[in-house]
Amino acid sequence: MNTSTTIPTVWSPAEATGEYRDMLIRLMTRQLYAETATAEVFGRSIGVAPTWREKRLAAEFALEETQHSQMLCDLLADLGEAPEAIIAQRPPAANFWSMELDDWLHIAVFNFTVDRAGSQQIMEYRQSSYAPWAEKMGIVLADEEGHYENGVDNLREFAKQRLDEFQQVFNHMLPVTLKRAFGRPHGADNDFCLRTGLKRASTEQVMNRYLHEMRGYMEPVGLKFPPMALFEAEKVELMPSTRDILLSLPS
C-alpha cells in the first residue's frame, strides 16, 4: 500500500492514464522481458545442471519465473496491451543476457548476478503507486529471495576451485546486468518515476544498493568487480557514487 501523503495511489487500470500509463507500461515491459528471458535460462539449465538437486531447483525456478511472467502478462492485458506481441519483440534469452545457455558455469554466474538485480528492482515496484502491480510484486519478491540464496551457494562452490573461471564470466555478465536490469541512472524518466511514485528510490540508489550487497558476498571468496573498461565497452552509464563502489574491489 502507498503510505505517502503526497503521491496518490492509482488503484485500477482505468485510473492509469496519460504519461503515467505510458511509463507504467514501459517499466512493466522491461520487467516482462527480464522475467521471460530468465524463465528460458532456467528452463534450459535443467539439462546442463550437474546434480539432481540443481536440476530440481532449476525446474522450480523456471516455473516461478514463468508464473511471474504470467502475472505481468495479466497486468499488461488489464491495461489494454497485448503481452504476446510485447514478448515477441524481445531478443532471444541468450542474446538478451549475453550468455551461453548450455554452459553450467554461465548459469551459475547468471544465478548469482542477475537474480538479485531483479530483486532490487522488484523491491521498488512493491512500493509502487500503481496498486495492482505493487500487490503482485510481494509474491514475486518472496520467490526471488530463494533464487538468490542458491546463487550465493553457487558462487561459494565455484570459488573453491574455479574462481578464475567464475571471474571471467562475471566480468562480462555484470556490465550487461547493470545495463539490462537498471537502465540509465539519471534523466527525465527517472525523475518522473520518483515524482509519480512508480519508484521510491532513484536508479542510482537502487543500483548502489545492489552492488553493496553483492560486494558483501564477493569479498570473502575473492571475487572482484570487473575492470571499468568493460563497463565502458558495454556503454553502461554510471554515476560517480556507483563508480566508487566498483573501484572499491577492483580485479
C-alpha positions as CSV (number, residue, x, y, z in Angstrom):
1,M,0.0,0.0,0.0
2,N,1.2,3.5,-0.8
3,T,1.6,5.3,2.5
4,S,2.8,8.6,1.1
5,T,0.7,11.7,1.9
6,T,1.8,13.5,-1.3
7,I,1.7,10.8,-4.0
8,P,-1.8,9.4,-4.7
9,T,-2.3,5.6,-5.1
10,V,-3.6,4.5,-8.5
11,W,-6.0,1.7,-7.6
12,S,-7.1,0.4,-11.0
13,P,-6.1,0.2,-14.7
14,A,-8.8,2.7,-15.5
15,E,-7.1,5.3,-13.3
16,A,-3.8,4.9,-15.0
17,T,-3.8,7.4,-17.8
18,G,-1.6,9.7,-19.9
19,E,2.1,9.8,-19.2
20,Y,1.7,7.7,-16.1
21,R,0.2,4.9,-18.1
22,D,2.9,5.1,-20.7
23,M,5.7,5.0,-18.2
24,L,4.0,2.1,-16.3
25,I,3.8,0.1,-19.5
26,R,7.5,0.8,-20.3
27,L,8.5,-0.4,-16.8
28,M,6.4,-3.5,-17.0
29,T,7.6,-4.3,-20.5
30,R,11.2,-4.1,-19.2
31,Q,10.3,-6.4,-16.4
32,L,8.4,-8.8,-18.6
33,Y,11.5,-9.0,-20.9
34,A,13.7,-9.9,-18.0
35,E,11.3,-12.4,-16.4
36,T,10.5,-14.3,-19.6
37,A,14.2,-14.4,-20.6
38,T,15.1,-15.6,-17.1
39,A,12.4,-18.3,-17.3
40,E,14.0,-19.6,-20.5
41,V,17.5,-19.6,-19.0
42,F,16.4,-21.7,-16.0
43,G,14.4,-24.0,-18.3
44,R,17.5,-24.6,-20.4
45,S,19.7,-25.1,-17.4
46,I,17.8,-28.2,-16.3
47,G,19.7,-30.2,-19.0
48,V,23.1,-28.9,-18.0
49,A,22.9,-28.8,-14.2
50,P,25.4,-31.3,-12.8
51,T,23.3,-32.8,-10.0
52,W,19.8,-33.8,-9.4
53,R,19.4,-31.1,-6.7
54,E,20.4,-28.4,-9.2
55,K,18.1,-29.8,-11.8
56,R,15.2,-29.8,-9.4
57,L,16.0,-26.2,-8.3
58,A,16.3,-25.1,-12.0
59,A,12.9,-26.6,-12.7
60,E,11.4,-24.8,-9.7
61,F,13.0,-21.5,-10.6
62,A,11.8,-21.9,-14.3
63,L,8.2,-22.5,-13.1
64,E,8.3,-19.5,-10.7
65,E,9.8,-17.2,-13.3
66,T,7.0,-18.3,-15.7
67,Q,4.4,-17.6,-13.1
68,H,6.0,-14.1,-12.6
69,S,5.8,-13.5,-16.3
70,Q,2.2,-14.5,-16.4
71,M,1.4,-12.0,-13.6
72,L,2.9,-9.3,-15.7
73,C,1.0,-10.5,-18.8
74,D,-2.2,-10.2,-16.9
75,L,-1.4,-6.8,-15.6
76,L,-0.5,-5.6,-19.1
77,A,-3.6,-7.1,-20.5
78,D,-5.7,-5.3,-17.9
79,L,-4.1,-2.1,-19.2
80,G,-5.2,-2.9,-22.8
81,E,-1.8,-4.2,-24.0
82,A,-1.1,-7.4,-25.9
83,P,1.5,-9.3,-23.9
84,E,2.3,-11.9,-26.7
85,A,3.2,-9.0,-29.1
86,I,5.4,-7.4,-26.4
87,I,7.3,-10.7,-25.8
88,A,7.7,-11.3,-29.5
89,Q,9.9,-8.1,-29.7
90,R,12.3,-9.3,-27.0
91,P,15.7,-10.7,-28.2
92,P,16.3,-14.4,-27.6
93,A,17.3,-15.1,-24.0
94,A,20.9,-15.9,-24.8
95,N,21.2,-12.5,-26.6
96,F,19.2,-10.6,-24.0
97,W,21.6,-11.7,-21.2
98,S,24.7,-12.2,-23.4
99,M,25.4,-15.6,-22.1
100,E,25.8,-19.3,-23.1
101,L,22.7,-21.2,-22.2
102,D,24.3,-24.6,-22.4
103,D,27.2,-23.9,-20.0
104,W,26.7,-24.6,-16.3
105,L,29.3,-22.0,-15.3
106,H,27.4,-19.3,-17.2
107,I,24.2,-20.4,-15.5
108,A,25.8,-20.3,-12.0
109,V,27.2,-16.8,-12.7
110,F,23.7,-15.7,-14.0
111,N,22.0,-17.0,-10.9
112,F,24.3,-15.0,-8.7
113,T,24.4,-11.9,-10.7
114,V,21.1,-11.4,-12.4
115,D,18.5,-12.6,-9.9
116,R,19.5,-10.1,-7.2
117,A,19.4,-7.3,-9.7
118,G,15.8,-8.2,-10.4
119,S,15.0,-8.4,-6.7
120,Q,16.3,-4.9,-6.1
121,Q,14.0,-3.5,-8.8
122,I,11.1,-5.5,-7.5
123,M,11.6,-4.0,-4.1
124,E,10.8,-0.7,-5.7
125,Y,7.8,-2.0,-7.6
126,R,6.4,-3.5,-4.5
127,Q,6.0,0.1,-3.2
128,S,4.7,1.5,-6.5
129,S,1.8,3.9,-6.6
130,Y,0.1,1.5,-9.0
131,A,-1.6,-0.8,-6.5
132,P,-2.3,-3.8,-8.8
133,W,1.4,-4.0,-9.6
134,A,2.6,-3.5,-6.1
135,E,0.3,-6.2,-4.8
136,K,1.7,-8.8,-7.2
137,M,5.3,-7.9,-6.6
138,G,5.2,-9.1,-3.0
139,I,4.6,-12.6,-4.3
140,V,7.4,-12.3,-6.8
141,L,9.9,-11.0,-4.3
142,A,9.4,-13.9,-2.0
143,D,10.4,-16.3,-4.8
144,E,13.4,-14.3,-5.9
145,E,14.9,-14.5,-2.4
146,G,15.2,-18.2,-2.7
147,H,16.8,-17.9,-6.1
148,Y,19.5,-15.6,-4.9
149,E,20.3,-17.9,-1.9
150,N,21.1,-20.6,-4.4
151,G,23.2,-18.1,-6.5
152,V,25.3,-17.3,-3.5
153,D,25.8,-21.1,-2.8
154,N,26.9,-21.5,-6.4
155,L,29.5,-18.7,-6.0
156,R,30.9,-20.2,-2.9
157,E,31.1,-23.7,-4.5
158,F,32.9,-22.4,-7.6
159,A,35.2,-20.2,-5.5
160,K,36.7,-23.4,-4.0
161,Q,38.4,-24.5,-7.3
162,R,37.2,-22.4,-10.3
163,L,37.2,-18.9,-9.1
164,D,39.2,-17.6,-12.0
165,E,36.7,-19.1,-14.5
166,F,33.8,-17.6,-12.5
167,Q,35.6,-14.2,-12.5
168,Q,35.9,-14.3,-16.3
169,V,32.2,-14.9,-16.9
170,F,31.3,-12.4,-14.2
171,N,33.4,-9.7,-15.8
172,H,31.2,-10.0,-18.8
173,M,27.9,-10.5,-17.2
174,L,27.8,-7.8,-14.6
175,P,28.1,-4.9,-17.1
176,V,25.3,-6.4,-19.1
177,T,23.2,-6.9,-16.0
178,L,23.6,-3.3,-14.9
179,K,22.5,-2.1,-18.3
180,R,19.6,-4.5,-18.8
181,A,18.2,-4.5,-15.2
182,F,18.7,-0.9,-14.2
183,G,19.0,1.2,-17.3
184,R,20.0,4.9,-17.2
185,P,20.7,6.2,-13.7
186,H,19.5,9.7,-14.3
187,G,17.3,11.8,-16.6
188,A,13.7,12.8,-17.1
189,D,12.3,9.3,-16.9
190,N,13.9,8.6,-13.6
191,D,12.6,11.9,-12.2
192,F,9.1,11.2,-13.5
193,C,9.1,7.7,-11.8
194,L,10.1,9.3,-8.5
195,R,7.6,12.2,-8.8
196,T,4.6,9.9,-9.5
197,G,5.6,7.1,-7.1
198,L,6.2,4.4,-9.7
199,K,9.5,4.0,-7.9
200,R,10.6,5.2,-4.5
201,A,14.3,5.3,-4.9
202,S,16.4,6.6,-7.8
203,T,18.0,4.2,-10.2
204,E,21.4,5.3,-8.8
205,Q,20.3,4.4,-5.3
206,V,18.9,1.0,-6.4
207,M,22.0,0.1,-8.4
208,N,24.3,1.1,-5.5
209,R,22.2,-0.9,-3.1
210,Y,22.6,-3.9,-5.3
211,L,26.3,-3.5,-5.7
212,H,26.9,-3.0,-2.0
213,E,25.0,-6.3,-1.3
214,M,26.9,-8.2,-4.0
215,R,30.2,-6.9,-2.6
216,G,29.4,-8.4,0.8
217,Y,29.3,-11.9,-0.8
218,M,32.1,-11.3,-3.2
219,E,34.9,-10.1,-0.9
220,P,35.0,-13.2,1.4
221,V,35.6,-15.5,-1.5
222,G,37.9,-13.3,-3.6
223,L,35.6,-12.3,-6.4
224,K,36.3,-8.8,-7.8
225,F,34.3,-6.2,-9.7
226,P,35.1,-6.1,-13.4
227,P,37.5,-3.5,-14.8
228,M,35.9,-0.2,-15.6
229,A,36.9,-0.6,-19.3
230,L,34.3,-3.4,-19.6
231,F,31.5,-1.2,-18.3
232,E,32.6,1.4,-20.8
233,A,32.7,-1.1,-23.6
234,E,29.1,-2.1,-22.8
235,K,28.1,1.6,-22.7
236,V,26.8,1.3,-19.1
237,E,26.0,4.8,-17.7
238,L,27.4,5.1,-14.2
239,M,27.1,7.8,-11.6
240,P,30.3,8.8,-9.6
241,S,28.9,7.0,-6.5
242,T,28.5,3.8,-8.4
243,R,32.0,4.0,-9.9
244,D,33.3,4.4,-6.4
245,I,31.7,1.1,-5.3
246,L,33.0,-0.7,-8.4
247,L,36.5,0.6,-7.8
248,S,36.4,-0.4,-4.2
249,L,37.0,-4.1,-5.1
250,P,38.9,-4.0,-8.4
251,S,40.1,-7.0,-10.4
